[in-house]
Structures are given as structure tokens and as C-alpha cells.
Amino acid sequence: MNSPALASLQQKITTIKSQISEIHQRVSGGSADHAAAPTEGWASVMDTNTLLLDQMKEAQTHYDEARNTLRELRQNAVKQNAYVLIYVRPVKAGEATFPRYLLSPLTVTGCAFIAWAISLLLFYALRDSR
């Protein structure tokens, strides 16, 4: 009975019992008596848990609604993109306006003829004046 090991074990037992009573007090939110059942503390924990579960279910339904709305908006955007791609086609020119392949060589030939005629007239005018 007077063993030092027994005294050490008795001290450990009291320490563990005090820790257990502190934990019971924290959980129950009331007295630290071992005989009293922590129903009031557990009831409040369960009520809080139930409220949190209800809030989580409500948040889940909001999330599902938002996800469905996003899916519908994406499908609508794809439809509008398909409308733009399929029905609104770019307009291509049917015939090029310039260069005009027949008129351009005729214009160059006409300008060359006029230049030749002016230079010929100048040549005869200079020859006659000498």
C-alpha cells in the first residue's frame, strides 16, 4: 500500500479522471458530474448538426439549379454560335472590279499612240522650222 509506484498510478488515475470530466463538461456544456447524462449538450450538438445539414441541402439545391442554368446558357450559346456559323455566311465578290483586263491594255496602247503622235508632230515642227 505504501509503494511509490502505487502512488504514481493513483496520481495518473486522478489526472485522467479530471481530464474525462473536463471533456464531459465541454461536450455537455453543463456540469462535470459523471452521473448526469450529457443529453442537453448532445441535444444542442444534434440540433446544430440538423440545422447545418438543412443548410447544406438547401445550398446543394441552389448549386444544382445554378449548374443547370449554366448548362442551359452554354447550350443556348452553342446554338447561337451555330446560327452565326451556319446561316450568316460571308458574302464573296462574284466578279473583281479591278484590274479590268481588256480596258487596261487598250488604255496603255492609246496613251502610247498619243505620245507617239505628239512626238511625231514635234519632230515635223522642228524639221520645218530649220
Summary of the structure (lengths in Angstrom):
residues: 130
radius of gyration: 51.2
end to end distance: 159.2
largest distance: 159.2
contacts: 234
relative contact order: 0.03
helix: 78%
strand: 0%
